[in-house]
Amino acid sequence: MATKFSLTGDMIPRAVARMFDQRSEERIKPSAEHAVLDYRGIQSAVKLLNVSRSGAMIGLSEALNIGERVRLQILDRQPVFGFVRWVREDRIGLNFDTPLD
């Protein structure tokens, strides 16, 4: 069964930095600076720039598509599935399917 996906305004690539902080939750201090991102059958080491219960910002020079499905393996946690929420330069925002514990 195909997954229905719709693009919302907060999922558009940004060319201009936000004027204020829109974070709705605290950041989690990961036990490692890197994680493994699985996308398109490729596994790539990525830099964890920040992590919250609902998502992460990673450093990756590969261009991913907004809405693209991914799997992120953070060292001390179970793999988490999600999708690309936004893309900006060499940074990518991920939204997790289920919040981290």
C-alpha positions in Angstrom: 0.0 0.0 0.0 1.4 3.4 -1.0 1.9 6.0 1.8 0.1 9.2 1.2 2.4 12.2 1.7 1.6 15.9 1.5 4.1 18.8 1.6 3.4 21.4 4.3 4.9 24.9 4.6 7.4 23.9 7.3 8.9 21.3 5.0 10.1 23.7 2.3 13.8 24.2 2.0 14.9 27.5 3.6 17.2 30.0 2.0 17.0 32.5 4.9 17.7 31.8 8.6 14.8 32.0 11.0 14.6 35.2 13.0 13.6 33.4 16.3 13.9 29.9 17.9 10.9 27.7 17.1 12.0 24.7 19.1 9.1 23.2 21.0 11.2 20.7 23.0 14.5 20.3 24.7 17.6 18.9 23.0 19.0 15.5 24.1 22.7 15.1 24.6 23.7 12.1 22.4 26.4 9.7 23.7 28.2 10.1 20.4 28.8 12.8 17.9 28.1 10.5 14.9 25.4 8.1 13.8 24.6 5.9 10.8 21.9 7.0 8.4 20.3 4.4 6.1 18.7 5.9 3.0 18.1 4.4 -0.5 19.9 1.3 0.6 23.1 3.3 1.5 24.5 3.4 5.0 26.4 6.6 5.7 28.2 8.0 8.8 26.6 11.4 9.7 27.4 14.0 12.3 24.7 14.5 14.9 24.3 18.3 15.2 21.4 18.1 17.6 18.8 15.6 18.8 15.4 15.9 20.4 12.6 13.4 21.2 10.9 14.0 17.8 13.8 14.5 15.5 17.4 15.4 14.7 19.6 17.7 12.7 22.4 15.9 10.9 25.3 17.0 8.8 25.4 15.3 5.4 26.7 16.6 2.1 24.4 14.1 0.1 21.3 15.8 -1.1 18.2 14.0 0.2 14.6 14.8 -0.8 12.1 16.3 1.5 9.8 13.5 2.6 12.3 10.7 1.9 12.2 7.8 4.3 15.3 7.2 6.5 16.6 5.1 9.4 19.0 6.6 11.9 21.1 4.5 14.2 22.4 6.4 17.2 25.1 4.6 19.2 23.2 3.9 22.5 19.7 3.6 21.1 17.5 1.3 19.0 17.3 2.4 15.3 14.7 5.1 14.7 12.7 5.5 11.5 11.5 8.8 10.1 11.6 11.1 7.1 13.5 14.2 5.9 11.7 17.3 7.2 13.9 20.0 5.7 17.2 20.5 3.8 19.6 23.4 4.1 23.1 23.4 2.7 24.9 20.4 4.3 22.3 20.0 7.1 19.2 17.9 7.1 16.3 17.9 9.5 14.8 14.5 10.4 11.4 13.9 11.9 11.1 10.6 13.8 8.0 8.3 13.4 7.9 7.7 17.2 9.5 9.9 19.9 12.8 8.8 21.5 12.5 7.6 25.1 
